[in-house]
């Protein structure tokens, strides 16, 4: 009986501290606001505000990715940030990155946020915003890694992750 109670307490404590991601700008299943859309597609290309909590013990850094899951076969990276200090729990809208963090080259060819900009008449695209809890101060990727390779490297290294998937179409 005591072993069962202890197991339930451990499971409950673990689930209570699960990594979570939220945003006042991006909502699960909703359309991404024009403010966050890439400038070539008529937007202002401003990164959304993101906040997270519930990081597991052992977190030494966070990474952020924004990937268009609709682009086949590898997805399309719109924002990759690594080296966010473990004390970071949010990035404001249009945020500058904290010391130690860095943006990595995306499929747009920029080391910066690049909002949604799918081809016209290609239907709704799914954009997954993810925070990754990592057991090291940073993570590295092969040169010219595509979105699929970046996600695979982060998935292999991550202690936990949390996502919000939103939509955009032209």
QUIMO-V564407 format. One record per backbone hydrogen bond with DSSP energy under -0.5 kcal/mol. CO is the residue of the C=O (numbers start at 1). NH is the residue of the N-H. E is the energy in kcal/mol with one decimal. If there is no record, write none. Layout:
{{CO/NH/E} {CO/NH/E}}
This chain:
{{1/5/-2.2} {2/6/-2.6} {3/7/-2.4} {4/8/-2.4} {5/9/-2.3} {6/10/-2.3} {7/11/-2.5} {8/12/-2.6} {9/13/-2.5} {10/14/-2.3} {11/15/-2.3} {12/16/-2.0} {13/17/-0.8} {14/17/-0.8} {15/18/-1.3} {20/53/-1.6} {22/51/-2.5} {25/33/-0.5} {27/30/-2.2} {30/167/-3.0} {33/36/-1.6} {34/37/-1.1} {34/44/-1.2} {35/46/-2.3} {37/45/-2.6} {38/41/-1.6} {38/43/-1.8} {39/42/-1.9} {45/47/-0.5} {47/94/-2.3} {49/25/-0.5} {50/91/-2.7} {51/22/-2.8} {53/20/-2.6} {56/59/-1.4} {60/86/-0.7} {61/134/-2.9} {62/84/-2.2} {63/132/-2.9} {64/81/-2.8} {65/130/-2.8} {66/78/-3.5} {66/79/-1.2} {67/69/-0.9} {67/128/-2.8} {68/71/-0.6} {68/76/-1.0} {71/75/-1.9} {74/148/-0.6} {76/68/-2.9} {77/107/-1.1} {78/114/-2.2} {79/66/-2.1} {80/104/-2.9} {81/64/-2.3} {82/102/-2.6} {84/62/-2.1} {85/88/-2.0} {89/52/-2.8} {91/50/-2.6} {92/95/-1.9} {98/101/-2.0} {102/82/-2.7} {106/109/-1.7} {110/106/-2.5} {110/112/-0.9} {116/38/-1.8} {119/122/-1.3} {125/127/-0.5} {125/168/-1.6} {126/69/-2.5} {126/70/-0.6} {126/128/-0.6} {127/129/-0.7} {127/166/-2.5} {128/67/-1.9} {128/130/-0.6} {129/164/-2.3} {130/65/-2.3} {131/162/-1.9} {132/63/-1.8} {132/134/-0.5} {133/159/-3.2} {133/160/-1.1} {134/60/-3.3} {134/61/-1.5} {142/145/-1.4} {146/150/-2.3} {147/151/-2.7} {148/152/-2.1} {149/153/-2.3} {150/154/-2.5} {151/155/-2.8} {152/156/-2.1} {153/157/-1.7} {154/158/-2.6} {157/135/-0.7} {160/133/-2.8} {162/131/-2.5} {164/129/-3.1} {164/166/-0.5} {165/29/-3.5} {166/127/-3.3} {167/32/-3.1} {168/125/-2.8}}
